[in-house]
């Protein structure tokens, strides 16, 4: 259980990368109190969506975007009047301007509304419209690229190109949003066959806008995560891998410089009036595109696979991808927060909604542009950390093979389970158990250590443990305030919390890969362990846990889910440091109590198992005191004897107790295990453990059932062995 590493982000696991959760927003918006002024404007705007004048239809789409931006209450008000259905109808409009604004409004609705609203879009038939638009965009790209080579575009061609770029970016962003929404919409997106369009956009990146190619990169990255059908479609698409590799290897700096030059040229006289706060901030889109596509190739091609023979992912990773990611890891988050605070003061005052005739969905003030760039740069760090997490995931454990459910196998399992139905008393079961002199022959699977780079390079040369720990340090704006007030800038808060989580996931993987390497390497083992600053990580993680734990009520609030996620992963890194070098840790009494107290607030069983294993290792280390062992042992023994536990936690707690007291010569054994009556307590739960283990359906959870049967046999043998010592 405890060896799980984070190699990929499943659709259910990913924190939505597109939106600020409603609960992060303030001013009553999350509670459903819509602005009365906006409510009065709603019906006239909706009526104009069906106006015979295309200018009115275009304006209405843009106005909807403006009114609902980061305003959950007004968005829901529009939803109640079927704004989603009305906008989807406009996707079949005959006028390009309407198509662009309608798709932009739906895109922004998806960004603001997230999973719920994307599901509504799918239910109201958006997929069929997207199929038509994908074909239209692909054909237009082909015609424009063939007609404009070496020729100056006509006014009509220029306008068509402008509409194409805007429509393509909106449609691809919608595909991305829908893919992230839920498994059902993901399957629908797979059926669109959009991989061809996305690859075509990347291949034509020199003649298309950076925004379109970035949207295609984001969609590809999302769709290739934990989605085998789409990965296969990409790998099999002609020249797809060659195109992807060319994006990774193309230097992003000239593209960034060109974008900044265009931005400065475009400001002209407005520069002094509007301010140039964003001038010193990189545009960041070309770099983000490159990082995303680096993730795509690692998602699609497994090292050592047949496809890898023509890709060489390991060489690409060490030569290009890892250096690229390494350059992202030294961002000073406190400086970023201070910069955001200053920019927030320059934002237009809330409530001044301009619905003029020239309204566009993407109009932004200079301060908003700067804030968007900061958010994009932080997002780039997040994607880089996700790529690094997979590079650091060096444990390749065998996946559990599904059991073949033949009639004979099912009948045999049912007969075995029926044999177990008979009730026995604890002592009868102990008597029937395995003799402790015969050790159970467990099939040990030693994990293969195969990180994406040399481990010593990651630890010593790149100093990743220290740098990842720094990125996990919280800022004043890392989580929404616990007092139901909004964050000063919700998008920054949302992205910061994800960034901390991704840094901790990468650190967790690196620690586990290091721990797995220690017993398998005959040379440099001590040097390898010494290159990990375990005490620094230990202290930082407990500082993080203490900060989150200082507001316990917030852990139960809606919209504060990331606090628990970050807490769980910080505790995972605590567990990792214990795995690497438990004897080097300065363990205080409050550290042990913090670990014990954390179990009550953790949600995931895997996180609880990590804490139990960490406590067991601490209680068994060479320099542990009798008192510390007693505190941990007394807490562990009450878990299976007095608590209602999940099967995973029950197995972990029993394994921990057996490991701690398997050696009766330890100084703490007699004063703790013997004098506190642990043996008698264990003897009284044998029937309970047997009953819980046999409830596991071996056809659905074969590995867990095997683990349960092993711990049951070990428990009985352990009891017999400890009893034999008294004779």
Buried (B, 14 or more C-beta within 10 A) or exposed (E): BBBBBBBBBEBEEBBBBBBBBBBBBBBEBBEEEBBEEBBEBBEEBBEBBEEEEBEBBBBBBBBBBBBBBBBBBBBBBBBEEBBBBBBBBBBEBEBBBBBBBBBBBBBBBBBBBBBEBBBBBBEBEBBEBBBEBBEBBBEBBEEBBEEBEEEEEEEEBEEBBEBBBBBBBBBBBBBBBBBBBBEEBBEBBBEBBBBBBBBBBBBBBEEBBBBBBBBBBBBBBBBBBBBEEBBEBBBEBEEBBEBBBBBBEBEBEEBBEEBBEEBEEEBEEEEEEBBBBBEEBBBBBBBBBBBBBBBBBBBBBEBEEEBBEEBBBBEBBBEBBBEBBBEBBEBEBEEBBBBBBEBBEBEEEEEEBEBEEEBBBBEEBBBBBBBBBBBBBBBBBBBBBBBBBBBBBBBBEEEEEEBEEEEEEEEEBEEEBEEEEEEBEBEEBBEEBBEBEEEEEEEEEEBEBEBBBEBBEBBBEBBBBBBBBBBBBBBBBBBBBBEEEBBBBBBBBBBBBBBBBBBBBBBBBBBBBBBBBBEEEEEEEEEBBBBBBBEEBBBBBBBBBEBBBEBEEBBEBEBBBBBBBBBBBBBBBBBBBBBBBBEBBEBEEEBBEBBBBBBEBBEBBBBBBBBBBBBBBBBBBEEBEBEBBBBBBEBBBEBBBEEEBEBBBBBBBBBBBBBBBBEEEBEBBEEBBBEBEBBEBBBEBBBEBBEBBBEBEBBEBBBBBBBBBBBBBBBBBBBBBBEEEEE
